[in-house]
Amino acid sequence: MENDLKCPECGCEHVYPDGSLWTCPECGCEWNPNDRPAGGADGSGEIRDANGNVLADGDSVTVTKDLKIKGASSVIKGGTKVKGIRLVDGTDGHNIACKIAGIGAINLKSEFVRKA
């Protein structure tokens, strides 16, 4: 067992393997230690835009390319400005929550936006 492995949620040291995942007995968190850490790809916990700038809650960003909306026939055009973003811990890579005029509430991936 890896002695230095800790729960990413509560920091508990008493984690155990359960198949391909690790489980924390204190908070019930399950994770794969081989997955990318939350936040930035470098494990720093920072969320960065397509140009490498650090993003924060309340920032304004610009969409860098046309994005199809899954389950709808509309598209977010490249160059669309989005104000007042919120950073979220998206397990599927969508780590920005925002509202876009004409579309509504949506989650975006930080790799498709740049800081305005």
Number of C-alpha atoms within 10 A of each C-alpha: 7 9 8 6 15 18 22 14 13 12 13 14 15 13 21 17 14 11 8 11 13 19 20 22 14 14 12 12 15 19 16 13 14 8 7 12 14 19 19 16 12 11 11 10 11 16 24 20 20 15 12 13 12 13 20 16 12 12 14 18 21 18 23 18 13 13 14 12 12 8 6 7 7 12 12 16 14 14 14 16 17 18 16 14 20 17 22 16 13 15 8 7 16 16 20 21 19 17 15 15 10 8 11 8 10 12 18 18 18 24 17 17 24 21 20 11
